[in-house]
């Protein structure tokens, strides 16, 4: 018996500079934790991986959905099995879907 967690990881590259968006740190109340990782979010069971990526862009990254293009031809899947931290004694399979996207320049008017 194993628990399966689907995670969508997005490598978002700024088109004009080639810079990659990284989650630098996370702050809760009075403490801060250094992350230095690509943005990622859990995929809901009723959700397609591209919809998960779009949800991440709009809800968590708070970017304009029209400025982000996601490459549907370049998706890699990596599976890791670890003991669950949340559910002691239960093995968890983390299925990471690595996706690439581009952040388009803002329209200047």
C-alpha distances in whole Angstrom, upper triangle without the diagonal:
4,7,10,13,16,19,23,25,29,32,35,38,41,44,47,46,43,41,37,36,34,33,35,34,32,34,33,36,38,36,35,32,33,31,32,30,29,29,25,24,20,20,20,18,22,23,24,24,28,28,26,28,31,30,30,33,35,33,32,34,37,39,41,38,41,42,38,37,34,34,32,33,31,27,25,21,20,16,15,12,13,12,12,16,15,12,13,10,8,7,9,10,14,16,19,22,25,28,32,35,38,40,43,47,48,51,54,57
4,6,10,13,16,19,22,25,28,31,34,38,40,43,42,39,37,34,32,30,29,31,30,29,31,30,33,35,33,32,29,30,27,29,26,26,25,22,20,17,17,17,16,20,21,22,21,25,25,23,25,28,27,26,30,31,30,28,31,34,35,37,35,38,38,35,34,31,31,29,30,28,24,22,18,16,13,12,9,10,9,9,13,13,11,12,10,6,5,5,7,10,12,16,19,22,25,29,31,35,37,40,43,44,47,51,53
4,7,10,13,17,19,23,26,29,32,35,37,41,40,37,35,31,30,28,26,28,28,26,28,27,30,32,30,29,27,27,25,26,23,23,22,19,17,13,14,14,13,17,18,19,18,22,22,20,22,25,23,23,26,28,26,25,27,30,32,34,32,35,35,32,31,28,29,27,28,26,23,21,17,16,12,12,9,10,10,8,12,11,9,12,11,7,6,5,6,8,11,14,17,20,23,26,29,32,34,37,40,41,44,47,50
4,7,10,13,16,19,22,25,29,32,34,37,37,34,32,28,27,25,24,27,26,25,27,27,30,32,30,29,26,26,23,25,21,21,20,16,14,11,11,11,11,14,15,16,15,19,19,16,19,22,20,20,23,25,24,23,25,28,29,31,29,32,32,28,28,25,25,23,24,23,19,17,14,13,10,10,9,10,11,10,13,13,12,15,14,11,9,6,5,6,7,11,13,16,19,23,25,29,30,34,37,38,41,44,47
4,6,10,13,16,19,22,26,29,31,34,33,31,29,25,23,22,20,23,23,21,24,24,27,29,27,25,23,23,20,21,18,17,16,12,10,7,8,9,9,13,13,14,13,16,16,13,15,18,17,16,20,22,20,19,21,24,25,27,25,28,29,25,25,22,23,21,23,21,17,16,13,12,10,10,10,11,12,10,13,12,13,15,16,12,11,7,6,5,6,8,11,14,16,20,22,26,27,30,34,35,38,41,43
4,7,10,13,16,19,23,26,28,31,31,28,26,23,21,20,19,22,22,21,24,24,28,30,28,26,23,23,20,21,17,15,14,10,9,6,5,8,9,12,10,11,9,13,13,10,12,15,15,14,17,19,18,17,19,22,23,24,22,25,25,22,21,18,19,17,19,17,14,13,10,10,9,11,12,14,15,14,16,16,16,19,20,16,14,10,8,6,5,6,8,11,13,17,19,22,24,27,30,32,34,38,40
4,6,10,13,16,19,22,25,28,27,24,23,19,17,16,15,19,19,18,21,22,26,28,25,23,20,20,16,17,13,12,10,7,6,4,6,9,11,13,12,11,9,12,12,9,10,13,13,11,14,17,16,14,16,19,20,22,20,23,23,19,19,16,17,16,18,16,12,12,10,10,10,11,13,14,16,15,16,16,18,20,21,18,16,12,10,7,6,5,6,9,11,14,16,19,21,24,27,29,32,35,37
4,7,10,12,16,19,21,24,24,21,20,16,15,14,14,18,19,18,22,23,26,28,26,24,21,20,17,16,13,10,8,5,6,6,6,10,12,14,11,10,7,9,10,7,7,10,10,9,11,14,14,13,14,17,17,19,17,19,19,15,15,12,13,13,15,13,10,10,9,11,12,14,16,18,20,18,20,20,21,24,25,22,20,16,14,10,8,6,5,6,7,11,12,16,17,21,24,25,28,31,34
4,7,10,13,16,18,22,21,18,16,13,11,11,11,15,16,17,20,22,26,27,25,22,19,18,14,13,9,7,6,4,7,9,10,14,16,18,15,14,10,11,13,10,8,11,12,9,11,15,15,13,13,16,16,18,17,19,18,15,14,12,13,13,15,12,10,10,10,11,13,14,17,18,21,20,20,21,23,25,26,24,21,18,15,12,10,7,6,5,6,9,10,14,15,19,22,24,27,30,33
4,6,9,13,15,18,18,15,13,10,9,10,11,14,16,17,21,23,27,28,26,23,20,19,15,13,10,6,6,6,9,12,12,16,18,19,16,14,11,10,12,10,7,10,11,9,9,13,14,12,11,14,13,15,14,16,15,11,11,9,10,12,14,11,10,11,12,13,16,17,21,22,24,23,24,24,26,29,30,27,25,21,19,16,14,10,8,6,5,6,7,10,11,15,18,20,23,26,29
4,6,10,12,15,14,11,10,7,7,8,11,14,17,18,22,24,28,29,27,23,21,18,15,13,10,6,7,9,12,15,16,20,22,23,20,18,14,13,15,14,10,13,15,12,11,15,16,14,12,16,14,16,15,17,14,11,11,9,10,13,14,11,11,12,14,15,18,19,22,24,26,26,26,27,29,31,32,30,27,24,22,18,16,12,11,7,6,5,6,8,10,14,17,19,22,25,28
4,7,9,12,12,9,8,6,6,8,11,14,17,19,22,25,28,29,27,24,22,19,16,14,12,8,9,11,14,17,18,21,24,24,20,19,15,14,16,14,11,12,14,11,10,13,15,13,11,13,11,13,13,14,11,8,9,8,10,13,15,13,13,15,17,18,21,23,26,27,30,28,29,29,32,34,35,33,31,27,25,21,19,16,14,11,8,6,5,5,6,10,13,15,18,21,25
4,6,9,8,6,6,5,6,10,13,15,19,21,24,27,30,31,29,25,24,21,18,15,14,11,12,15,18,21,21,25,27,28,24,22,19,17,19,18,14,15,17,15,13,16,18,17,13,16,13,15,14,15,11,9,10,10,11,15,16,14,15,17,19,21,24,25,29,30,33,32,32,33,35,37,39,36,34,30,28,24,23,19,17,13,11,8,6,5,6,9,11,14,17,20,23
4,6,6,5,5,6,8,11,15,16,20,22,25,28,31,32,30,26,25,22,20,17,16,14,14,17,20,23,24,27,30,30,26,24,21,19,21,20,16,16,19,16,14,16,19,17,14,15,12,13,14,14,10,9,11,12,14,17,19,17,18,20,23,24,28,29,32,33,36,35,35,35,38,40,42,39,37,34,31,28,26,22,20,17,15,11,9,6,5,7,8,11,14,16,20
4,6,6,8,9,11,15,18,20,23,26,28,32,34,35,34,30,29,26,24,21,19,17,17,20,23,26,26,29,32,31,28,25,23,20,22,22,18,18,21,19,16,18,21,20,17,18,14,15,15,14,10,10,10,12,13,17,18,17,19,21,24,26,29,31,34,36,39,38,38,38,41,43,44,42,40,36,34,30,28,24,22,19,16,12,9,6,6,6,7,11,13,15,19
4,6,8,11,13,17,20,21,25,27,30,33,35,36,34,31,30,27,25,22,21,19,20,23,26,29,29,32,35,35,31,29,26,24,25,25,21,21,24,22,19,21,24,23,19,20,16,17,18,16,12,13,14,16,17,21,21,20,22,25,28,29,33,34,38,39,41,40,40,41,44,46,47,45,43,39,37,33,31,28,25,22,19,16,13,10,9,8,7,10,13,14,18
4,5,9,11,15,18,19,22,25,28,31,34,34,32,29,27,24,23,19,19,17,19,22,25,29,29,33,35,36,32,30,27,25,26,26,22,22,24,22,19,22,24,23,19,20,17,18,19,19,15,15,16,17,18,22,22,21,23,24,27,28,31,33,36,37,40,39,38,39,42,44,46,44,41,38,36,32,31,27,25,21,19,16,14,11,10,10,10,13,16,17,21
4,6,10,13,16,17,21,24,27,30,33,34,31,28,26,23,21,17,17,15,17,20,23,26,27,30,33,33,30,27,24,22,24,24,20,21,23,20,18,21,23,21,18,20,17,19,19,19,15,14,14,15,15,19,19,17,19,21,24,24,28,29,33,34,37,36,36,37,40,41,43,41,38,35,32,29,27,23,22,18,16,13,11,9,10,11,12,15,18,20,23
4,7,9,13,14,17,20,23,27,30,30,28,24,22,19,17,14,14,12,14,17,21,24,26,29,32,32,29,27,24,22,24,22,19,20,22,19,17,19,21,19,16,18,16,18,18,19,15,14,15,16,17,20,21,19,20,21,23,24,27,28,31,32,34,34,33,34,37,39,40,39,36,33,31,27,26,22,21,17,16,13,12,10,10,12,12,15,19,20,24
4,6,10,12,15,18,21,24,27,28,26,22,20,17,15,11,10,8,10,14,17,21,22,25,28,29,26,24,20,19,21,19,16,17,19,16,14,17,19,16,13,16,14,17,17,18,15,13,14,14,15,18,19,16,17,18,20,20,23,24,27,28,31,30,30,31,33,35,37,35,32,29,27,23,22,19,17,14,13,10,10,9,9,13,14,17,20,22,26
4,7,9,12,14,18,21,24,25,23,19,17,15,12,10,9,7,8,11,15,18,20,23,26,27,24,23,19,18,19,17,14,15,16,13,11,14,16,13,10,13,12,15,15,17,14,12,14,14,16,19,20,18,18,18,20,20,23,24,27,27,29,28,27,28,31,33,35,33,31,28,26,22,21,18,17,14,13,11,10,10,9,13,14,16,20,22,25
4,6,9,12,15,18,21,22,19,16,14,11,9,6,5,5,6,10,13,17,19,23,26,27,24,23,20,19,20,18,15,17,17,13,13,16,16,13,11,14,14,17,18,20,17,15,17,16,18,21,22,19,18,19,20,19,22,22,24,24,26,25,24,25,28,30,32,30,29,25,24,20,20,17,17,14,14,13,13,14,13,17,18,20,23,25,29
4,6,8,11,14,18,18,16,13,11,9,6,5,5,6,6,9,12,15,18,21,25,26,23,23,20,20,20,17,15,17,16,13,13,15,15,11,10,13,14,18,19,21,19,17,19,18,21,23,24,22,20,20,21,20,22,21,24,23,25,23,22,23,26,28,30,28,27,24,23,19,20,17,17,15,16,15,15,16,16,19,20,21,25,27,30
4,7,10,14,17,17,14,10,9,6,5,4,7,9,10,13,15,19,22,25,28,30,27,27,24,24,24,21,19,21,20,16,16,19,18,14,13,16,17,21,22,24,22,20,22,22,24,26,28,25,24,23,24,23,24,23,25,24,26,25,23,24,27,29,31,30,29,26,25,22,23,20,21,19,19,19,19,19,18,21,22,23,27,28,32
4,7,10,13,13,10,7,5,4,5,7,9,11,11,13,15,18,22,24,28,29,27,28,25,25,25,22,20,22,20,17,17,19,18,14,13,16,18,22,23,26,24,22,25,24,26,28,30,27,26,25,25,24,25,24,25,24,25,23,21,22,25,27,29,29,28,25,25,22,23,21,22,20,21,21,21,22,21,24,25,25,29,31,34
4,7,10,11,9,6,5,7,7,10,11,13,12,13,14,17,20,22,26,28,26,27,24,25,24,21,20,21,19,16,17,18,16,12,13,16,18,22,23,26,25,23,26,25,27,29,31,28,26,26,26,25,25,24,25,23,24,22,19,20,23,25,28,27,27,24,24,21,23,21,22,21,22,23,23,23,22,26,26,27,30,32,34
4,7,7,6,4,6,9,10,13,15,16,15,16,17,19,23,24,28,30,28,29,27,27,27,23,23,24,21,18,20,20,17,14,15,17,20,24,25,28,27,26,29,28,31,32,35,32,30,30,29,28,28,27,28,26,26,23,21,21,24,26,29,29,29,26,27,24,26,24,26,25,26,26,26,27,25,28,29,28,32,33,36
4,6,5,6,8,12,13,16,17,19,17,18,18,20,23,24,27,29,28,30,28,29,27,24,24,25,22,20,21,21,18,16,17,19,22,26,27,30,29,28,31,30,33,34,37,34,32,32,31,29,29,27,28,26,25,22,19,19,23,24,28,27,28,26,27,25,27,25,27,27,28,29,28,29,28,31,32,31,34,36,38
4,6,8,11,15,16,20,21,23,21,22,21,23,26,27,30,32,31,33,31,32,30,27,27,28,25,23,24,24,21,18,20,21,24,28,29,33,32,31,34,33,36,38,40,38,36,35,34,33,33,31,31,29,28,25,22,21,25,27,30,30,31,29,31,28,30,29,31,30,31,32,32,32,31,33,34,33,36,37,40
4,7,10,14,16,19,21,24,22,23,24,25,29,30,33,35,34,36,34,34,33,30,30,30,28,25,26,26,24,21,22,23,26,30,32,35,34,33,36,35,38,40,42,39,37,37,36,34,34,32,32,30,29,27,23,23,27,28,31,32,32,30,32,30,32,30,32,32,33,33,33,34,32,35,35,35,38,39,41
4,7,10,13,16,18,21,20,21,22,23,27,28,32,34,33,34,32,33,32,28,28,29,27,24,25,26,23,20,21,23,26,29,31,34,33,31,34,33,36,37,39,37,35,34,33,31,31,29,29,27,26,24,21,21,25,25,29,29,29,28,29,27,29,28,30,29,30,31,31,32,30,34,34,34,37,39,41
4,7,10,13,15,17,17,18,19,22,25,27,31,33,31,32,29,30,30,26,25,27,25,21,23,24,21,18,18,21,23,27,28,32,30,29,31,30,33,34,36,33,32,31,30,29,29,27,28,25,25,23,20,21,25,26,29,29,29,27,28,25,27,25,27,26,27,28,28,29,27,30,31,31,35,36,38
4,6,10,12,15,15,16,17,20,23,26,29,31,29,30,27,28,28,25,24,26,24,20,22,23,21,17,18,21,23,27,28,31,29,27,30,29,31,32,34,31,29,28,27,25,25,23,24,22,22,21,18,19,23,24,26,26,26,24,25,22,24,22,24,23,25,25,26,27,26,29,30,31,34,36,39
4,6,9,12,13,15,17,20,23,26,29,31,29,30,27,27,28,24,23,25,24,20,21,23,21,18,17,20,22,26,27,30,27,26,28,27,28,30,32,28,27,26,25,24,24,22,24,22,23,22,19,21,25,25,28,27,27,24,25,22,23,21,23,21,23,23,24,25,24,27,28,29,33,34,37
4,6,9,10,12,14,17,20,23,26,28,26,26,23,24,24,21,20,22,21,17,18,21,19,16,15,19,20,24,24,27,25,23,25,23,25,27,28,25,23,22,22,20,21,19,21,20,21,20,18,19,23,24,26,25,24,22,21,18,20,17,19,18,19,20,20,22,21,25,26,27,31,33,36
4,7,9,12,15,18,21,24,27,29,27,26,23,23,24,21,19,21,21,17,18,21,20,16,15,19,19,23,23,26,23,21,23,22,23,25,26,23,21,20,21,19,21,20,22,21,23,22,21,23,26,27,29,28,26,23,23,19,20,17,18,16,17,17,18,19,19,23,24,25,29,31,34
4,6,8,12,15,18,21,24,26,23,23,19,20,21,18,16,18,18,15,16,19,18,15,14,17,18,21,21,24,22,19,20,19,20,22,23,19,18,17,17,16,17,17,19,19,21,20,20,21,24,25,27,26,24,21,20,16,17,13,15,12,14,14,16,17,17,21,23,25,28,31,34
4,6,10,13,16,19,22,23,21,20,16,16,18,15,12,15,15,12,12,16,16,13,12,15,15,18,18,20,18,16,16,15,16,18,19,16,15,14,15,15,17,17,20,20,22,21,21,22,25,27,28,26,24,21,19,16,15,12,12,10,10,11,12,14,14,18,20,22,26,28,31
4,7,11,13,16,19,21,18,17,14,14,15,12,10,12,12,8,9,12,12,9,8,12,13,16,15,18,17,14,15,14,16,18,20,17,15,15,16,16,17,18,20,21,23,21,21,21,24,26,28,26,24,21,19,15,15,12,12,10,11,11,12,14,14,18,20,21,24,27,30
4,7,9,13,16,17,15,15,12,13,13,10,8,11,11,8,10,13,12,10,10,14,15,17,16,19,18,15,16,14,16,17,19,17,14,14,14,14,15,15,18,18,20,18,18,18,21,23,25,23,21,17,16,12,12,9,9,9,10,12,13,16,16,20,22,24,27,30,33
4,6,9,13,14,12,13,10,12,11,8,8,11,9,7,10,12,11,9,11,14,15,18,16,20,19,17,17,15,18,18,20,18,15,16,15,15,15,16,18,18,20,17,17,17,19,22,24,21,20,16,15,12,12,10,10,11,12,14,15,18,18,22,24,25,28,31,34
4,6,9,12,10,11,10,12,11,8,10,12,10,9,13,15,13,12,14,17,18,20,19,22,22,19,20,17,19,18,21,19,16,16,14,14,14,15,16,16,18,15,16,15,17,20,21,18,17,14,13,10,10,9,10,12,13,16,18,21,21,25,28,28,31,34,37
4,6,8,6,8,7,10,9,6,9,11,10,10,13,15,14,13,16,18,19,20,18,21,22,19,19,16,18,16,19,18,15,15,13,14,14,16,17,18,20,17,19,18,19,22,23,20,19,15,14,11,10,10,10,12,13,16,17,21,22,25,28,28,31,34,37
4,5,5,8,9,11,10,8,11,13,11,12,15,16,14,15,18,19,21,22,19,23,24,21,21,19,21,19,22,21,18,18,16,18,17,18,19,20,21,18,20,18,19,22,23,20,19,16,15,13,13,13,13,16,17,20,20,23,24,27,30,30,33,36,38
4,6,8,10,13,11,10,14,15,14,15,19,19,18,19,21,23,24,25,22,25,27,24,23,21,22,20,22,22,19,19,17,18,17,19,19,20,21,19,21,19,19,23,23,20,19,16,15,14,13,14,14,17,18,22,23,26,27,30,33,33,35,39,41
4,7,10,12,10,10,14,14,13,15,18,18,17,19,21,22,23,24,21,23,25,23,22,20,22,19,22,22,19,20,19,20,20,22,23,24,25,23,24,22,23,26,27,23,23,20,18,17,16,17,16,19,19,22,23,26,27,29,32,32,34,38,39
4,6,8,6,6,10,11,10,12,15,15,15,16,18,19,20,20,17,20,22,19,19,16,18,16,19,19,16,18,16,19,19,21,22,24,25,23,25,23,24,27,28,24,23,20,18,17,15,15,13,16,16,18,19,22,23,25,28,29,31,34,36
4,6,5,6,9,10,11,13,14,16,16,17,19,20,20,20,16,19,20,17,16,13,15,12,15,16,13,15,14,17,18,20,22,24,26,24,26,25,26,29,29,26,24,21,19,17,14,13,11,14,13,16,16,19,21,23,27,27,29,33,35
4,5,5,6,9,10,11,13,14,15,16,16,18,18,19,15,18,19,15,14,11,12,10,13,13,10,12,11,14,15,18,20,22,24,23,24,24,25,28,28,25,23,19,17,14,12,10,8,10,9,12,13,17,18,21,24,26,28,31,34
4,5,5,6,9,10,11,12,14,15,15,16,16,16,12,14,15,12,11,8,10,8,12,12,10,13,13,16,18,21,24,25,28,26,27,27,28,31,32,29,27,23,21,18,15,13,10,11,9,11,11,14,16,18,21,22,24,28,30
4,5,5,6,9,10,11,12,13,14,15,15,15,11,14,15,13,12,11,13,12,15,16,14,16,16,19,20,23,25,26,28,26,27,26,28,31,32,29,27,23,21,19,16,15,13,14,12,14,13,16,17,19,22,23,24,28,30
4,5,5,6,9,10,10,11,12,14,14,15,12,15,16,14,14,12,14,13,16,16,13,15,15,17,18,20,22,23,25,23,24,23,24,28,29,26,24,20,19,16,14,12,10,12,11,13,13,16,17,19,23,23,25,29,31
4,5,5,6,9,10,10,10,12,12,13,10,13,13,10,10,8,11,11,14,14,12,14,14,16,18,20,23,24,26,24,25,24,26,29,31,28,26,22,20,17,15,12,10,10,8,10,10,12,13,16,19,20,23,26,28
4,5,5,6,8,10,10,10,10,10,7,10,11,9,10,9,12,12,16,16,15,17,18,20,22,24,26,28,29,27,28,27,29,32,34,31,29,25,24,20,18,16,14,14,11,12,11,13,13,15,18,18,20,24,26
4,5,5,6,7,9,9,10,11,9,13,14,12,13,12,16,16,19,19,17,19,19,21,22,24,26,26,28,25,26,24,27,30,32,29,28,24,23,20,18,16,15,15,14,15,14,16,15,18,20,20,22,26,27
4,6,6,5,6,8,9,11,10,13,13,11,13,12,15,16,19,18,16,18,18,19,21,22,24,25,26,24,24,23,25,29,30,28,26,23,21,18,17,15,13,13,12,13,12,14,14,17,19,19,22,25,27
4,6,6,5,6,6,8,7,10,10,8,10,10,14,15,19,18,17,19,20,21,23,25,27,28,29,27,27,27,29,32,34,31,30,26,25,21,20,17,15,15,12,12,10,11,10,13,15,15,18,21,24
4,6,6,5,5,6,6,10,11,10,13,13,17,18,22,21,20,22,23,25,26,27,30,30,32,29,29,28,30,33,36,33,32,28,27,24,22,20,18,18,16,16,14,14,13,15,16,16,18,21,23
4,6,5,8,10,10,14,14,13,16,16,20,21,24,23,22,23,23,25,26,27,28,28,29,27,26,25,27,31,33,31,30,26,26,22,22,20,19,19,17,18,16,17,16,18,20,19,21,24,26
4,5,8,11,12,15,15,14,16,16,20,21,24,22,21,22,22,23,24,24,26,26,27,25,24,23,26,29,31,29,28,25,24,21,20,18,17,17,16,17,16,17,15,18,20,19,22,25,27
4,6,9,10,13,12,11,14,15,18,20,23,21,20,22,22,23,25,25,28,28,29,27,26,26,29,31,34,31,30,27,26,22,22,19,18,17,15,15,13,14,12,15,16,16,19,21,24
4,7,9,12,11,11,15,16,20,21,25,23,23,24,25,26,28,29,31,31,33,30,29,28,31,34,37,34,33,30,29,25,25,22,21,20,18,18,15,15,13,14,15,14,17,19,22
4,6,9,8,8,12,13,17,19,22,21,21,23,25,26,28,30,32,33,34,32,31,31,34,37,39,36,35,31,30,26,25,22,20,19,17,16,13,12,9,11,12,11,14,16,19
4,5,6,7,11,13,17,19,22,22,22,25,26,28,30,32,35,35,37,35,34,34,36,39,41,39,38,34,32,29,27,24,22,21,18,17,13,12,9,10,11,9,11,15,16
4,5,6,8,10,14,16,19,19,19,22,24,26,28,30,33,34,36,33,34,33,35,38,40,37,36,32,30,27,25,22,20,19,16,15,12,11,10,10,12,12,13,17,19
4,6,8,11,14,16,19,20,20,24,26,28,31,33,36,37,39,37,37,36,39,42,43,41,39,35,33,30,28,25,22,21,17,16,12,11,9,8,10,10,11,14,16
4,7,10,13,16,19,19,20,23,25,27,30,32,35,36,38,36,36,36,39,42,43,40,39,35,33,29,27,24,21,19,16,14,10,8,6,5,7,7,9,13,15
4,7,10,13,15,15,16,19,21,23,26,28,31,33,35,33,34,33,36,39,40,37,35,31,29,26,24,20,18,16,12,10,7,6,5,6,9,11,13,16,19
4,7,9,12,12,13,17,19,22,25,27,31,32,35,34,34,34,36,39,40,37,35,31,29,25,23,20,16,14,11,9,5,5,7,8,11,13,15,19,21
4,6,9,9,10,13,16,18,21,24,27,29,32,31,32,32,33,36,37,34,32,28,25,22,19,16,13,11,7,6,4,7,9,11,15,17,19,22,25
4,5,6,8,11,14,17,21,23,27,29,32,31,33,33,35,37,38,34,32,28,25,22,19,16,13,11,7,6,6,8,11,13,17,19,21,25,27
4,6,7,10,13,16,19,23,26,28,31,31,32,32,34,36,36,33,31,27,24,21,18,15,12,11,8,8,9,12,15,16,20,22,24,28,30
4,6,9,13,16,19,23,26,29,32,32,34,34,35,37,37,34,31,28,24,22,18,16,13,11,9,9,11,13,17,18,22,25,26,30,32
4,7,10,13,17,20,23,26,29,29,31,32,33,35,35,32,29,26,22,19,16,14,10,8,7,7,9,12,16,18,22,24,27,30,33
4,7,10,13,17,20,23,26,26,27,28,29,31,31,28,25,22,18,16,12,10,7,6,5,7,10,14,17,20,23,26,28,32,34
4,7,10,13,17,20,23,23,25,26,27,29,29,26,23,19,16,13,10,8,6,5,7,9,13,16,20,22,26,29,31,34,37
4,7,10,13,16,20,20,22,23,24,26,25,22,19,16,12,10,7,6,5,6,9,12,16,19,22,25,29,31,34,37,40
4,7,10,13,17,17,20,21,22,23,23,20,16,14,10,8,6,5,7,8,11,14,18,21,24,27,31,33,36,39,42
4,7,10,13,14,17,18,19,20,19,16,13,10,7,6,4,6,9,11,14,18,21,25,27,30,34,36,39,42,45
4,7,10,12,14,16,16,17,16,14,10,8,6,5,7,8,12,13,17,20,23,27,29,32,35,37,41,44,47
4,7,9,12,14,14,14,13,11,7,6,4,6,9,11,15,17,20,24,27,30,32,36,39,40,44,47,50
4,6,9,11,11,11,10,9,6,5,6,8,11,13,17,19,22,25,28,31,33,37,40,41,44,47,50
4,6,9,8,7,7,6,4,6,9,10,14,16,20,22,25,28,31,34,36,39,42,43,47,50,53
4,5,5,6,7,6,6,5,9,10,14,16,19,21,25,28,30,33,34,38,41,42,45,48,51
4,6,6,9,9,9,9,12,12,16,17,21,23,26,29,31,34,34,38,40,41,45,47,50
4,6,9,9,10,10,13,13,17,18,21,24,26,29,31,34,34,38,40,41,44,47,49
4,6,6,8,9,13,14,17,19,23,25,28,31,33,36,37,41,43,44,47,50,52
4,6,8,10,14,16,19,21,25,27,30,33,36,39,40,43,46,47,50,53,55
4,7,10,13,16,19,22,25,28,31,34,37,40,41,45,47,49,52,55,57
4,6,10,13,16,19,22,25,28,31,34,37,39,42,45,46,49,52,55
4,7,10,13,16,19,22,25,29,31,35,37,40,43,44,48,51,53
4,6,9,12,16,18,22,25,28,31,33,36,39,41,44,47,50
4,6,9,13,15,19,22,25,29,31,34,37,39,42,45,48
4,6,10,12,15,19,22,25,27,30,34,35,38,41,44
4,7,10,13,16,19,23,25,28,32,33,36,40,42
4,6,9,13,16,19,21,25,28,30,33,36,39
4,6,10,13,17,19,22,26,28,30,34,37
4,7,10,14,16,20,23,25,28,31,34
4,7,10,13,16,20,22,25,28,31
4,7,10,13,17,19,22,25,28
4,7,10,13,16,18,21,25
4,6,10,12,15,18,21
4,7,9,12,15,18
4,7,9,12,15
4,6,9,12
4,6,9
4,6
4
